[in-house]
Amino acid sequence: MNEQKRSVAIHVPVLARVEGEGALDLRIDDGDITQLRLRIFEPPRFFEKFLEGRHYTEIPDMVARICGICPVAYQVTAAQALERLFGVELSPWARAMRRVFYCGEWIQSHSLHIHLLAAPDFFGCSNAIELARIAPDEVRRGLRIQGLGNELMDLFGARSVHPVGVRVGGFHGAPSRDRITEMREQLRAALPQAEALIRWAAAIPLPADDQAFVSVAMRRPDSYAIETGDIAVSDGLLIGADAFDVHFAEQHEPHSTALFSTYHGQPYLVGPLARLNLNRDRLPDDIQTLLAEVGFALPSRNLFHSLLARAVETLLALREALRLLDAYQVPESPWVPVTPRAGVATGCTEAPRGLLWHRYEMDADGRVVNARIVPPTSQNQGRIEEDLRLSLLNFGLDQPDDALRLHCEKVIRNYDPCISCATHFLRLNVERT
């Protein structure tokens, strides 16, 4: 019996439970997807242009304003790119505490996304309040872990939202030993909760959605890459941040105010699942044992495993922060002197949502001549559209319209897109008669 063909037009004018504003247009004609567009229509914010002429001392605090959820990633990436250009050698204390600071952001961002944004989709809930009615203990646990991440950010940043603690050369100040002792106790108490989070996340029924995709993430020879490392690709490429432009490109799509990124012409994945796929051998042995116990095999080809990947990285970040703070000593100075020089500064770190790349052209006085920032969400845009197309085919185009709409939103939210971070570029073509 022949299937009945139909034409369906689905428009999601505003995507809920994502940071920023975006929309989706989907059209199905005679059983084929003829249009699929993830539209980012927030106005361009021109942060790169704002940075031109600014002194290097202003850059970390300015770029932190790009995102209220992951300001640490922007601050640390900018500071480390400039330190590399200026020949600054951070103290061992500053290097270690940068990693702790970054762990705080991973903890708060991952926990927020798991419990408030993504998990409701897999329990048939429309929001976190509904999820809290059926899983109150789990949601409370998630909020406690998120709060601990915020406290870590506040500890080194003087506040958790748009922190101001980072400077080129280190930090503006150092926490007291009493505050560190209290934080260590909280981190140690949270470890069993984070392990329970992994077990809970692994038990959530996820759609079976096998896909082939390119993973891109940072990699270090000695530990799990967070704030430092080279750029690795699942095809074996390993490059420094200064070679990013050689292999990765951005192009404008008419339906989006954000640029789309490609790796040698194809979309690619950045984020927690890409990191685990490329760095599973960098996980501590007991975490690898736990993943084997819950049946999480890596590398994974199911993008919905991103939720579980965030839970894994939450435990990893808690452990890393505790390990580094256990050896904490108040430094003689939390920063080292800096002498600016002219040249091009490049750097990258792993924001919660994936690889974040910065490039600054500086003059001899330490002022910005040109700036370029490539955030993770814009790198994932092409992959999201490709994922939507393949996932919908796996899901079944003959499903009811409401089911198709909900599935599309579930796919997009799974990436935890930070849409307003991705709206930094706009190519404007004007035709006049």
Secondary structure by P-SEA (a helix, b strand, c coil): cccccbbbbbbcccccccccccbbbbbbccccccccccccccccccccccccccccccccccccccccccaaaaaaaaaaaaaaaacccccaaaaaaaaaaaaaaaaaaaaaaacccccccccccccaaaaaaacaaaaaaaaaaaaaaaaaaaacccccccccccccccccccccaaaaaaaaaaaaaaaaaaaaaaaaaaaccccbbbbbbbbbbbbbcccccccbbbbbcccccccccccccccbbbbbbccccbbbbbcccccccccaaaaaaaccccccaaaaaaaaaaccccccccccaaaaaaaaaaaaaaaaaaaaaaacccccccbbbbbbbbbbbbbcccccccbbbbbbbccccccccbbbbbcccccaaaaaaaaaaaaaaaacccccaaaaaaaaaaaaacccccccccccccbbbbbcc
